[in-house]
Amino acid sequence: MSPILLLIMITKEKITEIVGEKLEEGMFLVDVNVTPSQVIHVEIDSMDGITIDQCVAVSRFVEAHLNRENEDFELQVSSPGIDQFFKVNRQFHKNVGRELDVVTAQNLEVRGKLMEAGQEGIVLEVTTREQKEGEKKKQWVTRQLSLGYDDIKKARVVISFK
């Protein structure tokens, strides 16, 4: 890569640092992506959700810290979509009490209610139909399943229109 391109290239680390300076209390950075064509996509969230005004404020702050004379870029700031997989552990904390679809590191697919999200992992309440000893019919059984964050390949909220 030419030395001139290195001088004008926007990096993920640079954007992460700038966004970190602007985030209000309770807000957190979910993801930063910078494409080779200098399209910057920033995802932010908070425990109470993100407003358009908060996205605009972060967008303006980032733009003010980049020089359009030297850097040609497109900037998009948004909250993560409800249908997207979680990217940071704080998203688990935000969604305690909601139903999740989780794929474990062993490719086991589990659906359950997120009961707890701690420092090391989560606890899901999972209900399955199981054959109990001495019973002819399967019974509904509810269990607590503890998973470490390292044991989770991907997870997202189950969208329900009930």
C-alpha positions as MATLAB code, in Angstrom:
seq = 'MSPILLLIMITKEKITEIVGEKLEEGMFLVDVNVTPSQVIHVEIDSMDGITIDQCVAVSRFVEAHLNRENEDFELQVSSPGIDQFFKVNRQFHKNVGRELDVVTAQNLEVRGKLMEAGQEGIVLEVTTREQKEGEKKKQWVTRQLSLGYDDIKKARVVISFK';
ca = [
       0.000    0.000    0.000;
       1.365    3.403   -0.876;
       2.512    5.752    1.945;
       0.034    8.382    0.720;
      -2.903    5.996    1.183;
      -1.733    5.131    4.700;
      -1.921    8.799    5.676;
      -5.546    9.215    4.605;
      -6.916    5.822    5.581;
      -9.521    5.786    8.311;
      -9.074    2.891   10.722;
     -11.513    1.028   12.935;
      -9.311    1.865   15.931;
      -9.451    5.595   15.170;
     -13.260    5.572   14.861;
     -13.605    3.454   18.023;
     -11.528    5.991   19.957;
     -13.533    8.972   18.647;
     -16.912    7.342   19.365;
     -15.741    6.385   22.876;
     -15.194   10.066   23.664;
     -18.803   10.934   22.764;
     -20.804    8.112   24.333;
     -23.033    9.307   27.152;
     -23.387    7.447   30.438;
     -25.108    4.101   29.903;
     -24.336    4.020   26.178;
     -21.962    1.463   24.698;
     -20.300    0.734   21.392;
     -21.545   -2.426   19.700;
     -19.528   -2.426   16.485;
     -17.433   -0.339   14.110;
     -16.825   -1.375   10.535;
     -14.718    0.533    8.005;
     -14.783   -0.779    4.443;
     -11.883   -0.351    1.995;
     -14.009    2.258    0.189;
     -14.156    4.285    3.450;
     -17.779    3.536    4.362;
     -17.892    3.769    8.147;
     -20.714    1.991    9.986;
     -21.012    2.555   13.731;
     -23.507    0.696   15.956;
     -24.255    2.072   19.419;
     -26.726    1.016   22.084;
     -27.742    1.575   25.690;
     -29.729   -0.258   28.322;
     -32.725    1.951   27.460;
     -32.296    1.883   23.677;
     -30.922    4.565   21.379;
     -32.756    7.544   19.935;
     -32.248    9.101   16.530;
     -31.008   12.254   18.260;
     -28.269   10.237   20.001;
     -27.225    8.696   16.678;
     -27.124   12.152   15.085;
     -25.024   13.535   17.950;
     -22.473   10.719   17.631;
     -22.424   11.113   13.845;
     -21.757   14.856   14.065;
     -19.053   14.302   16.678;
     -17.255   11.741   14.516;
     -17.520   13.973   11.427;
     -16.102   16.920   13.396;
     -13.041   14.811   14.265;
     -12.345   13.690   10.703;
     -10.946   15.948    7.989;
     -12.986   15.803    4.784;
     -10.150   17.614    2.991;
      -7.880   14.572    3.499;
     -10.384   11.765    4.061;
     -13.297   10.961    1.774;
     -15.792    8.834    3.689;
     -19.429    7.900    4.178;
     -20.649    7.669    7.789;
     -23.608    5.683    9.135;
     -24.472    5.634   12.846;
     -27.321    3.418   14.071;
     -28.473    1.045   16.758;
     -28.074   -2.683   16.098;
     -31.110   -4.247   14.463;
     -33.359   -6.443   16.585;
     -32.780   -9.326   14.174;
     -28.985   -9.179   14.383;
     -26.828  -11.516   16.413;
     -25.285  -10.055   19.564;
     -21.793   -8.671   19.105;
     -20.896   -7.625   22.666;
     -21.684   -9.109   26.079;
     -23.504   -5.955   27.224;
     -26.289   -6.864   24.792;
     -27.054   -9.875   26.980;
     -27.380   -7.601   30.030;
     -29.776   -5.364   28.107;
     -32.015   -8.285   27.132;
     -32.486  -10.064   30.476;
     -36.076  -11.320   30.625;
     -36.397  -11.787   26.872;
     -36.423  -15.003   24.880;
     -33.218  -15.768   22.984;
     -32.074  -18.158   20.286;
     -28.550  -19.299   21.148;
     -26.116  -21.449   19.197;
     -23.413  -22.914   21.407;
     -19.790  -23.510   20.447;
     -20.787  -27.175   19.997;
     -23.503  -26.093   17.469;
     -26.334  -26.953   19.860;
     -29.344  -24.710   19.179;
     -31.171  -23.607   22.328;
     -34.175  -21.323   22.834;
     -34.880  -19.987   26.277;
     -35.649  -17.020   28.477;
     -32.570  -15.065   29.526;
     -32.741  -15.078   33.317;
     -29.295  -13.667   34.173;
     -26.322  -12.100   32.454;
     -23.185  -11.909   34.568;
     -19.494  -11.227   34.149;
     -18.653  -14.735   32.939;
     -21.828  -15.881   31.197;
     -25.594  -16.228   31.125;
     -28.387  -18.358   32.564;
     -31.216  -19.441   30.264;
     -34.494  -20.960   31.376;
     -35.138  -23.714   28.840;
     -38.363  -25.730   28.542;
     -38.315  -29.031   26.644;
     -40.518  -32.113   26.288;
     -38.854  -35.137   27.834;
     -39.774  -38.739   28.535;
     -39.740  -39.208   32.301;
     -38.966  -42.611   33.731;
     -42.164  -44.577   34.340;
     -44.317  -42.179   32.267;
     -45.878  -43.007   28.907;
     -46.193  -39.446   27.641;
     -43.511  -36.813   27.350;
     -43.700  -34.087   29.964;
     -42.706  -30.427   29.813;
     -39.541  -29.919   31.849;
     -38.040  -26.517   32.677;
     -34.354  -26.258   33.532;
     -31.764  -23.566   34.104;
     -28.890  -23.740   31.607;
     -25.683  -21.861   32.421;
     -23.443  -20.886   29.516;
     -20.146  -19.039   29.593;
     -19.703  -16.311   26.995;
     -16.920  -18.420   25.467;
     -19.458  -21.247   25.016;
     -21.783  -19.076   22.897;
     -21.173  -18.972   19.163;
     -24.102  -16.636   18.438;
     -27.271  -15.363   20.064;
     -30.149  -13.061   19.253;
     -33.533  -12.007   20.566;
     -36.539  -14.030   19.408;
     -38.915  -11.653   17.672;
     -42.478  -12.268   18.836;
     -45.704  -10.575   17.793;
     -47.844  -11.986   20.625;
];
